[in-house]
Amino acid sequence: MMNLLFYQNHFLKKHNNMDEWKKYYDEGVAYSKVSQGATKKGKLGNIVIYNMVSMAAEGFLTSLLAREGVFPEHSSISSMMRELKKRMPVPDAFTSEVRFLNTFMNFCSLEVVPERIPTDEEVKRMSLFIAELQVWVEQSLYPVNEIC
């Protein structure tokens, strides 16, 4: 019990530090920028763009969870989204977009599952989602204080 409390306190102190969650956020921004540029230019291929979008989503969601002092139980995007929804309001459309991203993911399985390659239209959908997610995360991390 003591070790668990020490770990939780250590994690909370470590991840409430702005430098920690900002690293995850900055990674998300970098992956988002690459995915957005590649989508517009038609470069890198749809599998690589999908991977960049997924990495961006992971970075953005991890940054919010780290800022909240939450250690995700699982590293999947949908698991992190569920954790966030327990703590803050999340746009409803994000749930379906995360599920959409998961349809391309090859989870560890004993069964051989054929690879699903996203079409150009699906990549555009992913690109739009990651742009919307980035704006929402930025607004959540850096709320604008109104002066009345």
Secondary structure, DSSP 4 states (H G I P E B T S, - for coil): -HHHHHHHHHHHHHHTSHHHHHHHHHHHHHHHHHHHHHHHHT-S-HHHHHHHHHHHHHHHHHHHHHHTT---SS-SHHHHHHHHHTTS---HHHHHHHHHHHTT-----SS-----PPPHHHHHHHHHHHHHHHHHHHHHHSPPPPP-
